[in-house]
Amino acid sequence: MKTLFDYGWLDPEGKFYPVQEGHEDWALEYLEKHFPDDETEYGADLLIEMGWILMNSPYKKEINIKTLHFWYATKKQKEFLYDYFTERGCQAMAVKIFKDTK
């Protein structure tokens, strides 16, 4: 069982991109690489608007999940998050996320 949280970005297909720090910088690099001709001002919030989920710990106390709303999470994201928290012994959080995303 894992005891430490891994931080990063979770795309709508359920692929996790580990990013321990510098989430905004990573988001900017990702957007610039994958959408080079887009004239939209980039920012981490744009990934969230595109359906991504940010998993971070801004206050180094507990994991923070940032999304538009769990109702919009894809099935693959829900499955990832359920497994993620279950593997780390956070069954209550796994159940809460699953319940909030039905």
Summary of the structure (lengths in Angstrom):
residues: 102
radius of gyration: 13.8
end to end distance: 26.2
largest distance: 43.9
contacts: 259
relative contact order: 0.18
helix: 43%
strand: 13%
